[in-house]
Amino acid sequence: MIVKRLLKLVAAAGIAAVALPSFAQTQSTPRIDQRQENQQRRIEQGEKSGALNKKEAARLEKGQARIQKMEDKAVADGKVTAKERRRIEKAQDRESKKIYREKHDKQTAK
């Protein structure tokens, strides 16, 4: 588990190093980015506390990745429109509710 987390951190750092220069040229989405980080932290905390089992965490991670893809696509042309922002934020709302539901259901990590 520690090795997986370490690999994720290394991969994220590599992606950030490559992606940061391109983000400087495009419209930034700090509110969306911050929320993505918060939701990711909630998933990790749920795994650590045992409130989320591996299957639940993997499903939630997949949802976060889908939202990240939406954001990347929106940022790709250099301008995030209000419509794109609303769509991403609505997806984040849905994902946040899923995280809450999964963390507070009767399933726990063994």
For each residue, the residues with C-beta under 8 A, 3 or more apart:
1: 4 5
2: 5 6
3: 6 7
4: 1 7 8
5: 1 2 8 9
6: 2 3 9 10
7: 3 4 10 11
8: 4 5 11 12
9: 5 6 12 13
10: 6 7 13 14
11: 7 8 14 15
12: 8 9 15 16
13: 9 10 16 17
14: 10 11 17 18
15: 11 12 18 19
16: 12 13 19 20
17: 13 14 20
18: 14 15 21 22
19: 15 16 22 23
20: 16 17 23 24
21: 18 24 25
22: 18 19 25 26
23: 19 20 26 28 75
24: 20 21
25: 21 22 78
26: 22 23 75 76 78 79
27: 75 78 79 80
28: 23 33
29: 32 33 71 74 75 80 85 88
30: 33 34
31: 34 35
32: 29 35 36 71 85 88 89 92
33: 28 29 30 36 37 71
34: 30 31 37 38
35: 31 32 38 39 89 92
36: 32 33 39 40 64 67 68 71 92
37: 33 34 40 41
38: 34 35 41 42
39: 35 36 42 43 64 92 95 96 99
40: 36 37 43 44 64
41: 37 38 44 45
42: 38 39 45 46 99 103
43: 39 40 46 47 52 57 60 61 64 99
44: 40 41 47 48
45: 41 42 48 49
46: 42 43 49 51 52 56 57 99 102 103
47: 43 44 50 52 54 57 109
48: 44 45
49: 45 46
50: 47 108 109
51: 46 102 103 104 108 109
52: 43 46 47 56 57 60 102 103 109
53: 56 57 107 108 109 110
54: 47 57 58 109
55: 58 59
56: 46 52 53 59 60 102 107
57: 43 46 47 52 53 54 60 61
58: 54 55 61 62
59: 55 56 62 63 102
60: 43 52 56 57 63 64 95 98 99 102
61: 43 57 58 64 65
62: 58 59 65 66
63: 59 60 66 67 95 98
64: 36 39 40 43 60 61 67 68 95
65: 61 62 68 69
66: 62 63 69 70 91
67: 36 63 64 70 71 88 91 92 95
68: 36 64 65 71 72
69: 65 66 72 73
70: 66 67 73 74 84 87 88 91
71: 29 32 33 36 67 68 74 75 88
72: 68 69 75 76
73: 69 70 76
74: 29 70 71 77 80 81 84 85 88
75: 23 26 27 29 71 72 78 80
76: 26 72 73
77: 74
78: 25 26 27 75
79: 26 27
80: 27 29 74 75 84 85
81: 74 84 85
82: 85 86
83: 86 87
84: 70 74 80 81 87 88
85: 29 32 74 80 81 82 88 89
86: 82 83 89 90
87: 70 83 84 90 91
88: 29 32 67 70 71 74 84 85 91 92
89: 32 35 85 86 92 93
90: 86 87 93 94
91: 66 67 70 87 88 94 95
92: 32 35 36 39 67 88 89 95 96
93: 89 90 96 97
94: 90 91 97 98
95: 39 60 63 64 67 91 92 98 99
96: 39 92 93 99 100
97: 93 94 100 101
98: 60 63 94 95 101 102
99: 39 42 43 46 60 95 96 102 103
100: 96 97 103 104
101: 97 98 104 105
102: 46 51 52 56 59 60 98 99 105 107
103: 42 46 51 52 99 100
104: 51 100 101
105: 101 102
106:
107: 53 56 102
108: 50 51 53
109: 47 50 51 52 53 54
110: 53
